[in-house]
Amino acid sequence: MASFIIKTDGSMTPCAPANTKKGFTLCELYASLNCEMVEVVYPQKVQGFKSPILICDEEALFSSKQINTVASFLAGTHIVGDVILTESKNLK
C-alpha cells in the first residue's frame, strides 16, 4: 500500500521513502511535514492498510497550523498540520 501526505485542505498526495526497504528517515519526515519533531498516532482502522500509522508534527498544536479534519477523523482525536499516512513497517 502506498503512503500519502494528507494536507490540512484535505488533499492527499502519494509519497514514498527514498529507500523502500528501510522506510522513512527522520530527515525525510521533517522535510515532508515541515517540522523538527514527529509523533506517531495509531488510527483504529484505515481501509486498505494492515497496520496504519499517522506521522504528525509533534509541536503543531503550539503553532499556527490548521486543523487537519481528515487526519483527525482517522485518528479519533484533534490533529493539526499535514500528516503522513503509511504502514507501520515504513517507520523503523
PyMOL commands that set and color helices and strands:
alter all, ss='L'
color gray80, all
select helices_A, chain A and resi 26-33+60-62+69-75+88-90
alter helices_A, ss='H'
color red, helices_A
select strands_A, chain A and resi 3-6+12-15+38-41+52-57+83-87
alter strands_A, ss='S'
color yellow, strands_A
deselect
rebuild
show_as cartoon
